[in-house]
Amino acid sequence: MTSKPNAPTRTRVATCRFEPAEYATLEAAAAGLGLSVSEAIRRSVTETALPVPRTPQLDASAIVELRRIGTNLNQTVQILHRWQEGKAKDKDRERMLGRWESITRELATAVDTLARRLR
């Protein structure tokens, strides 16, 4: 392995032990940041900022769709609460329960779609 120009020469070695789960977590974190385990430990000890892992961006249409579903869900819950308090009619309750089932299906579909996009 060649060293980078002007890179400090590292001559000291520190050894430490980890439980298997701890090391797996460390490996996964380092890999997620594109670093070796040694570099991740070195940066955490020297307080050098670790890179922030990139998160996939949601497209605007996904955000609009989730907002729409959330608004419908909120309205439905408000009506169901009013019914529970005796401030809404039974026919409203039945209609909202039907909407609730529909919104639940829509939400599950939207979440599945977003999960596929983010993979």
C-alpha positions as CSV (number, residue, x, y, z in Angstrom):
1,M,0.0,0.0,0.0
2,T,1.4,3.4,-0.9
3,S,1.0,6.3,1.4
4,K,-0.5,9.6,0.4
5,P,1.9,12.6,0.0
6,N,2.2,14.6,3.2
7,A,0.2,12.0,5.1
8,P,1.3,11.6,8.7
9,T,3.3,8.4,9.3
10,R,1.4,6.2,11.7
11,T,3.7,4.0,13.7
12,R,1.7,3.2,16.8
13,V,-0.9,0.4,17.0
14,A,-3.7,0.2,19.5
15,T,-5.5,-3.0,20.1
16,C,-8.9,-3.4,21.6
17,R,-11.5,-6.1,21.7
18,F,-15.2,-6.0,20.8
19,E,-18.1,-8.3,21.3
20,P,-19.3,-9.8,18.0
21,A,-22.4,-7.5,17.9
22,E,-20.3,-4.4,18.7
23,Y,-17.9,-5.2,15.9
24,A,-20.7,-5.9,13.4
25,T,-22.2,-2.5,14.2
26,L,-18.8,-0.9,13.8
27,E,-18.2,-2.6,10.5
28,A,-21.6,-1.7,9.2
29,A,-21.2,1.9,10.2
30,A,-17.7,2.2,8.6
31,A,-18.9,0.5,5.4
32,G,-21.9,2.8,5.2
33,L,-19.6,5.8,5.4
34,G,-17.1,4.3,2.9
35,L,-14.4,4.0,5.5
36,S,-12.2,1.2,6.8
37,V,-12.9,0.2,10.4
38,S,-9.5,1.7,11.4
39,E,-10.3,5.0,9.8
40,A,-13.7,5.2,11.4
41,I,-12.2,4.5,14.9
42,R,-9.4,7.0,14.2
43,R,-11.8,9.7,13.2
44,S,-14.0,9.1,16.2
45,V,-11.1,9.3,18.6
46,T,-9.5,12.4,16.9
47,E,-12.9,14.1,16.7
48,T,-12.5,14.5,12.9
49,A,-15.9,14.8,11.5
50,L,-17.3,11.6,10.1
51,P,-19.0,11.9,6.7
52,V,-22.7,12.0,6.8
53,P,-24.2,9.0,5.0
54,R,-26.3,10.0,2.0
55,T,-30.0,9.3,2.2
56,P,-32.1,8.7,-0.8
57,Q,-34.2,11.6,-1.8
58,L,-37.9,11.3,-2.2
59,D,-39.3,12.8,-5.4
60,A,-41.9,15.5,-5.2
61,S,-44.7,13.3,-6.3
62,A,-44.1,10.9,-3.4
63,I,-44.2,13.7,-1.0
64,V,-47.5,15.1,-2.5
65,E,-49.0,11.6,-2.3
66,L,-48.1,11.0,1.3
67,R,-49.3,14.5,2.2
68,R,-52.7,13.7,0.5
69,I,-53.0,10.4,2.3
70,G,-52.1,12.0,5.6
71,T,-54.6,14.8,5.2
72,N,-57.4,12.2,4.5
73,L,-56.3,10.1,7.5
74,N,-56.4,13.2,9.8
75,Q,-59.9,14.2,8.6
76,T,-61.2,10.7,9.1
77,V,-59.8,10.4,12.6
78,Q,-61.2,13.8,13.5
79,I,-64.7,12.7,12.5
80,L,-64.3,9.4,14.3
81,H,-63.3,11.3,17.5
82,R,-66.4,13.6,17.1
83,W,-68.6,10.5,16.8
84,Q,-67.0,9.0,19.9
85,E,-67.8,12.2,21.8
86,G,-71.4,12.1,20.5
87,K,-70.9,15.0,18.1
88,A,-71.3,13.2,14.8
89,K,-74.0,11.0,13.4
90,D,-73.8,7.2,13.1
91,K,-74.0,7.5,9.3
92,D,-70.8,9.7,9.4
93,R,-69.1,7.0,11.5
94,E,-70.0,4.3,9.0
95,R,-68.8,6.4,6.1
96,M,-65.5,7.2,7.9
97,L,-64.9,3.6,8.8
98,G,-65.1,2.8,5.1
99,R,-62.7,5.7,4.3
100,W,-60.4,4.4,7.1
101,E,-60.1,1.0,5.3
102,S,-59.5,2.7,2.0
103,I,-56.9,5.1,3.4
104,T,-55.1,2.2,5.2
105,R,-54.9,0.3,1.9
106,E,-53.6,3.4,0.1
107,L,-51.0,4.1,2.8
108,A,-49.7,0.5,2.7
109,T,-49.4,0.7,-1.1
110,A,-47.6,4.1,-0.9
111,V,-45.2,2.8,1.7
112,D,-44.4,-0.3,-0.4
113,T,-43.8,1.9,-3.5
114,L,-41.5,4.2,-1.6
115,A,-39.6,1.4,-0.1
116,R,-39.0,-0.1,-3.6
117,R,-37.8,3.4,-4.8
118,L,-35.4,3.8,-1.9
119,R,-33.7,0.4,-2.4
